[in-house]
Amino acid sequence: MKIVVTVKVVPDLTAPKSIDPATKRLVRTGMESQLNPYDEYALEAALQLKERLGGDTTVTLLSMIPETSKETLRKALAMGADEAVVLSDNALVGADVSVTARSLAAALKKIGYDLVICGGLSDDGSTGGVPGAIAEHLGVPALTNARHLEIESNAVKAQRETDTGYQVVSCPLPALVSVTMAVGEPRYASLKGIMGAKKKTLAVLSAADAGIDAKPKTELLRFAPPPARVKARVVEAADGPSGARAIFDFLRERKLV
C-alpha cells in the first residue's frame, strides 16, 4: 500500500516578515523555514498506519516548494517516511489555493497513491481548502477532521471529530483524508533516523513533468498594513442596566445592531 502525505514548508512564525512591493509576495530570502506543524500530525498518522499494516506499505512525502528548500524535508524523512517528491518550478511561484490543489493532484497522479493524508490547515495561509480541492481534482472520496484511521477490506475507516464527539465514517480506496492534532503527538526523529534520512530518495518534479497548467486564478492587486489600533474607551456604569445601555448605544453608533 502506498500512502502519500502532503507536506508544506512554512516560514517560522516568530521571524520578522516583509512583503515585496513589486511582487506583492512574502520575502522569504534569509527567512527560517520549518515543516508545517499540522502536516507533522498527518505524517504521524501515516506512520502509525504503516506500522499496523506492515508488509510492503510505504510512506511518501509530497511537497510543492522551491528546490532550495527541499532539505527541510529531511526532518520528515528522519521521522520515518520512506521517500520524498518535491514539486518545484518557477511557474508555481505565488500559486493560490486553486493552483496548489490542481498541481498537487497532478503530481499525485504521476507518482501514484492508495491513500493521501493531509494536515487540516497550514500555519501561513490557514484556508483549509487545499485537501478537499485535491480530492475533487483526483475524483476520490475525502474524509475530513479524522482523529484515528484504520484500513479494512480495501477501505479507510476514520473517527471524524465533531463539536459533540466523533462520527465513524468510511470510504473505499483510493481516498484522501485530512487529520486533526488528535491523531497523536508527532514522534521525534531518532539518531538512526536522522542518519538514514541522508540516504533516502528526494526526487524533484517540474510542472512539465507532472503536466501542470500553473496559471493562477487569483491576482493580488494591492495591499496595505492594518490601521493602528485606537485607544480603548472605558465606560463606568453605576449598575448593570446602565452598563448594558452604554454597550448598546456604542454598538448602535457603529451600526452593528
C-alpha positions in Angstrom: 0.0 0.0 0.0 1.3 3.5 -0.9 0.5 6.3 1.5 1.3 9.8 0.4 1.5 12.7 2.8 1.3 16.2 1.5 3.8 18.5 3.4 4.2 22.2 3.3 7.3 24.2 4.3 6.2 27.4 6.0 8.0 30.4 7.4 9.0 30.5 11.0 6.1 32.2 12.7 8.4 34.1 15.1 10.6 35.5 12.3 10.1 39.2 11.2 8.3 39.4 7.8 8.0 41.8 4.9 6.2 42.0 1.6 7.9 42.8 -1.6 6.0 45.8 -3.0 6.8 44.8 -6.6 5.7 41.1 -6.5 3.3 41.5 -3.5 4.7 38.3 -2.1 6.3 37.4 1.2 10.1 38.0 1.1 11.5 34.5 2.0 15.2 35.2 1.4 17.1 34.6 4.6 14.0 33.6 6.5 14.0 30.5 8.6 11.5 27.8 7.4 10.0 24.8 9.0 7.6 21.9 8.3 4.0 22.9 8.7 3.1 21.6 12.2 -0.3 20.3 11.1 1.5 18.2 8.4 3.6 16.6 11.1 0.4 15.2 12.5 -0.5 13.9 9.1 2.8 12.2 8.8 2.4 10.7 12.3 -1.0 9.2 11.2 0.6 7.7 8.1 3.5 6.2 10.1 1.0 4.7 12.6 -0.8 3.1 9.7 2.4 1.8 8.2 3.4 0.1 11.5 0.0 -1.5 11.8 -0.3 -2.7 8.2 3.3 -3.8 7.8 4.2 -5.7 4.6 5.1 -3.5 1.6 3.3 -0.4 3.0 5.3 2.8 2.2 5.0 6.5 3.1 5.9 9.1 0.5 6.1 12.8 1.2 4.9 15.2 -1.5 5.7 18.9 -1.2 5.3 21.9 -3.5 8.3 24.1 -2.6 11.3 25.8 -4.1 14.1 23.3 -4.8 16.3 25.3 -2.5 14.0 24.4 0.4 13.9 20.7 -0.2 16.4 19.8 2.5 13.8 20.9 5.1 12.0 17.7 4.3 14.9 15.7 5.7 13.3 16.1 9.1 10.1 14.3 7.9 12.3 11.6 6.3 14.1 11.2 9.6 10.8 10.7 11.4 10.2 7.6 9.3 8.9 8.5 5.8 10.5 6.3 3.0 11.0 8.9 0.3 10.1 12.4 -0.8 9.0 14.0 -4.0 9.3 17.8 -4.5 7.2 19.6 -7.0 9.3 22.7 -7.9 9.0 25.1 -10.8 9.3 28.9 -11.2 5.9 28.7 -12.9 4.4 27.7 -9.5 5.7 30.7 -7.5 2.8 32.6 -6.0 0.3 29.7 -6.5 -3.1 30.3 -4.9 -5.2 27.5 -3.3 -6.7 26.5 -6.7 -3.3 26.2 -8.4 -1.8 24.4 -5.4 -4.5 21.8 -5.3 -4.5 21.3 -9.0 -0.7 20.9 -9.1 -0.5 18.5 -6.2 -3.3 16.4 -7.7 -1.4 16.2 -11.0 1.7 15.2 -9.1 -0.2 12.5 -7.2 -1.5 11.1 -10.5 2.1 11.0 -11.7 3.6 9.2 -8.6 0.6 7.1 -7.7 -1.1 6.6 -4.4 -3.6 4.5 -2.5 -4.2 6.9 0.4 -3.4 10.6 0.6 -3.2 12.1 4.1 -3.1 15.9 4.6 -2.9 18.2 7.6 -6.1 20.2 8.1 -4.5 23.6 7.9 -1.2 25.4 7.2 0.4 27.8 9.6 0.8 30.6 6.9 -2.4 30.5 4.9 -4.9 28.6 7.1 -7.5 28.4 4.4 -8.2 24.7 5.0 -9.3 24.5 1.3 -6.5 22.5 -0.2 -7.3 18.9 0.9 -10.9 19.0 -0.3 -9.8 20.6 -3.6 -7.1 17.9 -4.2 -9.7 15.2 -3.7 -12.1 16.9 -6.2 -9.3 17.1 -8.8 -8.4 13.4 -8.2 -12.1 12.3 -8.3 -11.7 10.4 -5.0 -13.7 10.5 -1.7 -12.5 12.7 1.1 -12.8 12.2 4.8 -12.1 15.3 6.9 -11.1 16.1 10.5 -10.0 12.5 11.3 -8.6 11.7 14.7 -8.0 8.0 14.1 -7.6 5.9 10.9 -7.9 2.2 10.1 -7.6 0.3 6.8 -10.1 -2.6 6.5 -11.1 -4.6 3.4 -9.6 -2.1 0.9 -11.4 0.8 2.6 -10.3 3.5 5.0 -12.3 4.0 8.2 -12.0 7.1 10.3 -13.2 8.6 13.6 -14.2 12.1 12.4 -14.2 14.8 15.0 -17.4 16.9 15.5 -18.4 19.5 18.0 -20.2 16.9 20.1 -17.9 13.9 19.8 -17.0 11.9 16.7 -18.6 10.1 13.8 -17.3 6.7 12.4 -17.1 7.1 8.6 -15.6 5.0 5.9 -15.0 5.0 2.1 -13.3 2.8 -0.4 -9.7 3.3 -1.5 -8.1 5.3 -3.2 -9.1 8.2 -0.9 -7.9 11.3 0.7 -8.0 12.1 4.5 -7.3 15.2 6.4 -6.4 14.8 10.1 -6.6 16.8 13.3 -4.0 17.0 16.0 -5.8 14.3 18.0 -4.2 11.6 15.9 -1.2 11.6 18.2 1.8 13.7 19.0 4.3 13.6 16.1 7.3 11.4 17.0 10.8 12.7 17.4 13.4 11.7 14.9 15.9 9.2 16.3 19.7 9.5 15.7 19.4 6.4 13.4 16.5 8.1 11.6 18.5 11.3 11.1 21.5 9.4 9.7 19.3 7.3 7.5 17.4 10.3 6.1 20.5 11.4 4.4 20.4 8.4 2.1 16.7 8.4 1.3 15.4 9.5 -2.2 14.4 13.1 -2.6 13.2 13.4 -6.2 12.2 16.7 -8.0 9.3 17.1 -10.4 8.8 20.1 -12.6 5.5 21.4 -13.7 6.1 20.0 -17.2 6.9 16.6 -15.6 3.5 16.5 -13.9 1.7 18.0 -16.9 0.6 21.1 -14.9 -1.1 24.2 -16.1 0.2 26.6 -13.4 -1.7 29.8 -14.4 -3.1 31.2 -11.1 -6.7 32.2 -10.8 -6.2 34.8 -8.1 -4.3 38.1 -8.6 -3.4 40.3 -5.6 -4.0 43.9 -6.8 -2.9 45.9 -3.7 -2.2 45.5 0.0 -1.9 47.8 3.0 -1.0 47.4 6.7 -3.9 47.3 9.1 -4.8 50.7 10.7 -3.3 51.5 14.1 -5.4 50.4 17.0 -7.2 53.3 18.7 -7.1 53.8 22.4 -9.7 51.8 24.3 -12.8 53.6 25.5 -13.6 52.9 29.2 -17.1 53.3 30.4 -18.0 53.3 34.1 -21.6 52.3 34.8 -23.4 52.6 38.1 -25.3 49.4 37.6 -26.0 46.5 35.2 -28.8 48.1 33.2 -26.9 51.4 32.6 -23.8 49.4 31.6 -25.9 47.4 29.1 -27.4 50.6 27.7 -23.9 52.1 27.2 -22.8 49.0 25.3 -25.9 49.0 23.2 -25.5 52.7 22.4 -21.9 52.1 21.4 -22.8 49.3 19.0 -25.7 51.3 17.6 -23.4 54.2 16.8 -21.4 51.9 14.6 -24.5 50.4 13.0 -23.6 46.9 14.5 -27.1 46.4 15.9 
